[in-house]
Amino acid sequence: MSEQRDSNEAGADSAGGRARFVQVFQAQRARMEAMVSRRVGCRATASDLVQELFLRFWRRPELKVEALDTYLLRCAGNLAIDHLRSEGSRERVAEAAWSMDEASMARAPEQAVAVDHDLQRIEAALRALPERTRQIFLLNRIHGCKYGEIANAMQLSRSAVEKHMMRALEACKASIAEPASTPRRPGSARR
């Protein structure tokens, strides 16, 4: 009987802890978004990052911090810094790719046209995918979300996310592997 009482008290403490967390989070949300917005320079990104912070804490076991409001502000600031670091590394990679693209375009204009054509075929293949598959692909490859995060956000199993990604990647590979379509003369039949 005492084990059941202890379990009920722990559940009540957990529910009380979550309620306290939500209350403090909501009270600090505007301050966190304002601070993050100042750091990253975009209100929408700040809102997304603060929402991500909420989800990170919500998934954790009960958080035992006395000054939860201060702790949340510090975590939001750290999340903004992490975001800026990842954006900086993405920009460096993009700049390196751009400079390599410029060099290759100067050496081989035909190659640049072929790459552009491949990108157009990949884009067409992505547009032809089912909406959910395309969305999962974009969340992973463009927005950098991990399979587990996508599965939670879309209420799917991780296995389902992996299958959607395999379909999308296979479609991209197939679109490049296909020989370029050659223009046909009007009236000629395909064999």
N, C-alpha and C positions, 0 to 999 in steps of 0.2 A: 504494500500500500504506500509506503514512504517513497519507493522508487517512482511510482506513478505520480505522486505529488511533486517530487523533484523534477520529473519530466515536464509536468504542467507548468511549474514555476519557470523552468528554463525556457519553455515556449513563450510564456508571458513576457519574460525578460527580453527574448529575441524580438518579439513583436513590439515591445516597448522601445527597444533599441532601434528598430527599423523606423518606427513612427518618429522617434527623436531625430534620426538621421534625415528623414524626409522633411521634417519641420525646419531643421537647421539649414538643409540644402536649399529649400525654397526661400528662406530668409536671406541667404547669401547669394542666390543665383544672379541677381542683377549686378551685384558687385563683382562677382567672378566673371560674368560676361563682359562687363565694362573693362576690367583689367586685361583680360585675354584679348579683347578687341583692340585695345591700345597697343598691345605687343605684336599681334599678327596683322593688324591693319584691315581687318574685315569682320563685320558684325556677324555675317552668316557663318563664317568659319569659327568664330568665337562661340556662337550658339551651339554648333556641332561639337566642338571640343568640350564644352561644359556638359552637354548631354552625354558624351562619351565618358566623362569623369563620373557622372551619376551612375551609369551602367557598370563601370568598373567597381565602384563601391557597393552597388546593390548586389552584385554577384559574390562578393566576399562574405566570409563569416562576419559576425557582428564586430564592429569596430569599436574599440574601447579607447577613446581619446577624450581627455577632459575639455580641451579647447577645440571642439570640432569645427567651429566657424573659422578659426585661424588656420587650422590644418587644411580645410577645404580650399581656402584662398591660396595657401602655399602650393597645394597640389595642382590647382588650376594654373598657377604661374609656371610650375614645372612642365605641365602639359603643353603650355604655349611655347616654352623654350624647346621642348622635344619636337613640336610641330615645325618650328622655324628651322631646326637642325635638319629634319628630314626634307623639308622644302629646299634648303640650301644644297643638300647632297643631290637631290633630284635636278636642281638647276645646273649643278656642275656636270652631272652626267649628260644632261640635255645639251649643254654648251659643247662638251667634248664630242658628242654625237654630231652636233651641227657643224663643228669645225671639220670633223672627218667627212661629213657629207659634202661640205664645200670643196674639200681637197679632192674627193673622188669625182665630184661633178666637173671640176676643172680638168681632171685627167681623162675622164670618159663620159661625155654627155650621153652616150647611148645607155650606159649603165644607170645613170640618173633617171632616164626615161623608163627603163625596165623596173627600177625600184618603185617609181611613182605608179606604174601600172600594177605592180604587185600589191602595193598599198590600196589601190582602188579595188582590186579583186578581193582583198581581205575585208575591206570595209563592206563590200557588197555581200560577202559571205556572212558577216556579222549581222547585217540588216535582215538577212534571210532566216536567221535563227529564231526559234520561239522566244517570246518576250522574256520569260523567266531565265532561259539559258543565257541570253544576251546580257541581261541585268547582272547575273552572277559573274559572267566573264568580266564585265566592266568594273564591278565592285572589286574583283580580285586584281585585275591587271592594270586598271587605271587609278583606282582609289586606294590600292594597296591593302585591302581587307583580307584577313586570313580566312580560310575555309570555315573554321569554327565560328568566327564572328558573323560570317554570311549566313551560316546555318541558323544561328540564334536569331539574327535579325529577320530572316525570311521564314522562320519556323519550319525548317527542313532538317533532315538528318545530315550529318557531315558526309555520309556516303552519297546522298542525293546531290549535294553540292559538287562532290568530286566527279560524279557522272555527268552533270551538266558541263563542268569545266572540260572534261574529256571530249564531249561532243563539240564544244566550241573550238577547242584546239584542233580537233580533227578537221573541222570545217575550214579553219584557217589554213591548215597544211594542204588540204585538198585544193583549196582555191589557188594556191601558189603552184602546186604540182600539175594542175591542168595546163595543157598547152594553150597558149594564147589563142583566143578565137580569131580566126582569120576572116576578113570580110568576104562575103559571098557576092557574086554578081546577081543582080535581080533575075529571077526566073530559074536560077540553077538549083537543082535539088541536092540535098545532103545525102550522102551514101551511108 
